[in-house]
Every structure is written in structure tokens, then in C-alpha cells.
């Protein structure tokens, strides 16, 4: 990207938005089919796609896996309170979280706790081990509260059965 800044939402026209909508549903769609669906010819569609990638609007493409079929259907959300919230402590916590593969998401929160973690394991037994051996040893951790998900209604921006 260099010194070029990513486009803002206001820089995107209706064709750009259609491209993004189509790719959100099917990231492997051919440029020819994408062009047909958005109502442009192939060359301008390709140019728009390239611009969206180069400006960072499209950050990449990836495969979405079904965690249930992979045996990782236990999801817990963990509220984390830190004993220290100065920048150095936050940086240490952030770096340590990146080393725990079971932590699927980590968000710094403005609220009554400091972080919200999404943790995915294969069972409650596995989750308890991750909590005891990995999460509880994160730097500056003061306390945690766990909430176990019973069902994913929407995940990865998809409705059940999509993707």
C-alpha cells in the first residue's frame, strides 16, 4: 500500500459495493461471473477488483472451515480483567494472546472488563485445560468470567448453511 491510504466507505460506488457483496458470499467467483452479476464488462470489473485489493479494502481471501466437522465445536467467551491497563501491560497481554491458538478472537473492550476472548476447543475438558494452563497465565490477568455458547446463530458474517 505504501503511502497510499485505504479507501473510505464514501469512496466506494454501487459497483464496488456489489463486488464486495458478491465476494463476501463467494470469494472464489470468477471475474467473468462477477462482472456478469454486477452488470459490468470483465475489464472494468478486474480493474475495480485490483484497486480494492491494492488500497486494502480487500485484505485477502481465505477458506472457511466448519469447526463442528473438525471437532472444535465448543465455544466459550471469556471476559478478562487486567490488574494493569497501562500501554505496556496491554502490549504484553496482546503479544501473549497471539501465542494461544485456541483464542480465535480477542477484543479490547470499553466497559466493565478489559478484553473479550472467543475461545474454541473440542470440549469443556479441553477448555478447562486452556483456561488453567494458558489463559490464566496471561500477563497482568486479574480475573476471568466464562460464558459457554450453546449455538452459533451467525458466525464469520455468515448465516448457518452459507459459505
C-alpha contacts under 8 A as a table, 3 or more apart, distances in Angstrom:
res1	aa1	res2	aa2	distance
1	X	4	X	5.52
1	X	5	X	7.21
1	X	6	X	7.87
1	X	54	X	6.20
1	X	55	X	6.17
1	X	56	X	7.16
4	X	55	X	7.05
5	X	55	X	6.62
6	X	55	X	4.57
6	X	56	X	5.40
6	X	57	X	6.39
7	X	10	X	7.99
7	X	11	X	5.96
7	X	12	X	7.54
7	X	55	X	6.11
7	X	56	X	7.51
7	X	57	X	6.59
8	X	11	X	5.33
8	X	12	X	7.15
9	X	12	X	5.53
10	X	13	X	7.68
12	X	15	X	7.83
12	X	16	X	5.51
12	X	17	X	6.44
13	X	16	X	5.32
13	X	17	X	6.31
14	X	17	X	5.06
14	X	18	X	6.11
15	X	18	X	5.00
15	X	19	X	6.17
15	X	38	X	6.47
16	X	19	X	5.07
16	X	20	X	6.33
16	X	48	X	6.92
16	X	52	X	7.97
17	X	20	X	5.08
17	X	21	X	6.11
18	X	21	X	4.96
18	X	22	X	6.09
18	X	38	X	6.10
19	X	22	X	5.22
19	X	23	X	6.14
19	X	34	X	7.10
19	X	38	X	6.89
19	X	49	X	7.55
20	X	23	X	5.14
20	X	24	X	6.03
21	X	24	X	5.21
21	X	25	X	6.64
22	X	25	X	5.32
22	X	26	X	6.10
22	X	27	X	7.61
22	X	34	X	7.21
23	X	26	X	4.85
23	X	27	X	4.45
23	X	28	X	7.48
23	X	29	X	7.08
24	X	27	X	6.19
25	X	162	X	7.72
25	X	163	X	6.55
26	X	29	X	5.62
26	X	163	X	7.12
27	X	61	X	6.58
27	X	62	X	7.88
29	X	33	X	6.49
29	X	34	X	6.30
30	X	33	X	5.24
30	X	34	X	6.04
31	X	34	X	4.89
31	X	35	X	5.94
31	X	42	X	6.45
31	X	45	X	7.06
31	X	46	X	6.52
32	X	35	X	5.19
32	X	36	X	6.31
32	X	41	X	7.91
32	X	42	X	5.64
33	X	36	X	5.02
33	X	37	X	6.19
34	X	37	X	5.18
34	X	38	X	6.28
34	X	45	X	7.56
35	X	38	X	5.37
35	X	39	X	5.92
35	X	40	X	5.08
35	X	41	X	5.53
35	X	42	X	5.35
35	X	45	X	5.63
36	X	39	X	5.27
36	X	40	X	6.41
36	X	41	X	7.07
36	X	42	X	7.95
37	X	40	X	8.00
40	X	44	X	6.81
40	X	45	X	6.33
41	X	44	X	6.07
41	X	45	X	6.36
42	X	45	X	5.15
42	X	46	X	6.03
43	X	46	X	5.10
43	X	47	X	6.20
44	X	47	X	4.98
44	X	48	X	6.10
45	X	48	X	5.12
45	X	49	X	6.10
46	X	49	X	5.06
46	X	50	X	6.13
47	X	50	X	5.13
47	X	51	X	6.19
48	X	51	X	5.06
48	X	52	X	6.13
49	X	52	X	5.12
49	X	53	X	6.27
50	X	53	X	5.11
50	X	54	X	6.06
51	X	54	X	5.04
51	X	55	X	5.99
52	X	55	X	5.44
52	X	56	X	6.29
52	X	57	X	5.14
52	X	58	X	5.58
53	X	56	X	5.26
53	X	57	X	6.00
53	X	58	X	4.68
53	X	59	X	6.41
53	X	60	X	7.57
54	X	57	X	7.72
54	X	58	X	7.85
55	X	58	X	7.67
56	X	59	X	5.32
64	X	163	X	7.37
65	X	70	X	7.92
66	X	69	X	5.50
66	X	70	X	6.47
67	X	70	X	4.90
67	X	71	X	6.19
67	X	72	X	4.98
67	X	73	X	5.73
68	X	71	X	5.06
68	X	72	X	5.50
68	X	73	X	4.69
69	X	72	X	7.56
70	X	73	X	7.91
71	X	122	X	5.55
72	X	120	X	6.29
72	X	121	X	5.03
72	X	122	X	4.13
72	X	123	X	7.47
73	X	120	X	6.98
73	X	121	X	6.64
73	X	122	X	5.74
73	X	123	X	7.40
74	X	120	X	5.67
74	X	121	X	5.18
74	X	122	X	5.39
74	X	123	X	5.37
74	X	124	X	6.84
74	X	127	X	7.84
74	X	148	X	7.78
74	X	149	X	7.49
75	X	118	X	6.97
75	X	119	X	5.70
75	X	120	X	4.66
75	X	121	X	6.57
75	X	148	X	6.06
75	X	149	X	5.47
76	X	118	X	5.96
76	X	119	X	5.21
76	X	120	X	6.55
76	X	127	X	7.89
76	X	146	X	6.42
76	X	147	X	5.51
76	X	148	X	4.32
76	X	149	X	5.74
77	X	116	X	6.75
77	X	117	X	5.51
77	X	118	X	4.70
77	X	119	X	6.19
77	X	146	X	5.76
77	X	147	X	5.09
77	X	148	X	6.29
77	X	149	X	7.33
78	X	116	X	5.60
78	X	117	X	4.98
78	X	118	X	6.53
78	X	119	X	7.47
78	X	144	X	6.35
78	X	145	X	5.51
78	X	146	X	4.50
78	X	147	X	6.26
79	X	113	X	6.39
79	X	114	X	7.41
79	X	115	X	5.91
79	X	116	X	4.79
79	X	117	X	6.57
79	X	144	X	5.39
79	X	145	X	5.05
79	X	146	X	6.45
80	X	113	X	6.00
80	X	114	X	5.76
80	X	115	X	5.00
80	X	116	X	6.19
80	X	117	X	7.60
80	X	141	X	7.06
80	X	142	X	7.54
80	X	143	X	5.95
80	X	144	X	4.63
80	X	145	X	6.80
81	X	113	X	5.03
81	X	114	X	5.09
81	X	115	X	6.77
81	X	141	X	6.21
81	X	142	X	5.42
81	X	143	X	5.21
81	X	144	X	6.30
82	X	85	X	6.41
82	X	113	X	7.96
82	X	114	X	6.49
82	X	140	X	5.30
82	X	141	X	4.50
82	X	142	X	4.76
82	X	143	X	6.95
83	X	140	X	5.28
83	X	141	X	5.98
83	X	142	X	5.00
84	X	89	X	6.03
84	X	90	X	7.86
84	X	140	X	5.99
85	X	88	X	7.98
85	X	89	X	5.82
85	X	90	X	5.91
86	X	89	X	5.41
86	X	90	X	6.31
87	X	90	X	5.06
87	X	91	X	6.07
88	X	91	X	5.08
88	X	92	X	6.19
89	X	92	X	5.10
89	X	93	X	6.15
89	X	139	X	7.43
89	X	140	X	6.60
90	X	93	X	5.10
90	X	94	X	6.03
91	X	94	X	5.06
91	X	95	X	6.13
92	X	95	X	5.23
92	X	96	X	6.23
92	X	139	X	6.47
93	X	96	X	5.19
93	X	97	X	6.18
93	X	138	X	6.32
93	X	139	X	5.40
93	X	140	X	7.00
94	X	97	X	5.22
94	X	98	X	6.53
95	X	98	X	5.40
95	X	99	X	7.12
96	X	99	X	5.43
96	X	100	X	7.22
96	X	138	X	6.32
96	X	139	X	7.32
97	X	100	X	5.48
97	X	103	X	7.10
97	X	106	X	7.65
97	X	138	X	7.28
98	X	101	X	7.29
98	X	103	X	7.86
100	X	103	X	5.72
100	X	134	X	7.02
101	X	104	X	6.97
102	X	119	X	5.48
102	X	120	X	5.41
102	X	121	X	6.34
102	X	130	X	7.60
103	X	106	X	7.07
103	X	117	X	6.54
103	X	118	X	5.82
103	X	119	X	4.46
103	X	120	X	6.55
104	X	117	X	7.48
104	X	118	X	5.46
104	X	119	X	5.57
104	X	120	X	6.50
105	X	117	X	5.60
105	X	118	X	4.95
105	X	119	X	7.20
106	X	115	X	6.76
106	X	116	X	5.80
106	X	117	X	4.53
106	X	118	X	6.49
107	X	115	X	5.44
107	X	116	X	5.27
107	X	117	X	6.51
108	X	114	X	5.86
108	X	115	X	4.52
108	X	116	X	6.65
109	X	113	X	6.82
109	X	114	X	5.22
109	X	115	X	5.23
109	X	116	X	6.71
110	X	113	X	7.45
110	X	114	X	6.84
111	X	114	X	6.94
113	X	116	X	7.94
119	X	127	X	7.85
120	X	127	X	7.69
121	X	124	X	7.67
121	X	126	X	6.10
121	X	127	X	5.82
122	X	126	X	6.33
122	X	127	X	7.64
123	X	126	X	5.17
123	X	127	X	6.20
124	X	127	X	4.90
124	X	128	X	6.08
125	X	128	X	5.22
125	X	129	X	6.45
126	X	129	X	5.12
126	X	130	X	6.26
127	X	130	X	5.02
127	X	131	X	6.05
128	X	131	X	5.02
128	X	132	X	6.06
129	X	132	X	5.09
129	X	133	X	5.75
129	X	134	X	7.77
130	X	133	X	5.30
130	X	134	X	5.17
130	X	135	X	6.29
131	X	134	X	5.74
131	X	135	X	4.76
131	X	136	X	5.75
132	X	135	X	6.43
132	X	136	X	5.43
132	X	137	X	7.57
133	X	136	X	6.41
133	X	137	X	6.57
134	X	137	X	5.40
134	X	138	X	6.67
135	X	138	X	5.42
136	X	141	X	6.85
137	X	141	X	7.31
138	X	141	X	5.84
141	X	144	X	7.96
149	X	152	X	7.22
152	X	155	X	6.33
153	X	159	X	6.91
153	X	160	X	6.81
154	X	157	X	6.40
154	X	158	X	5.75
154	X	159	X	5.03
154	X	160	X	6.53
155	X	158	X	5.54
155	X	159	X	6.88
155	X	160	X	7.92
158	X	162	X	5.86
158	X	163	X	6.93
159	X	162	X	5.62
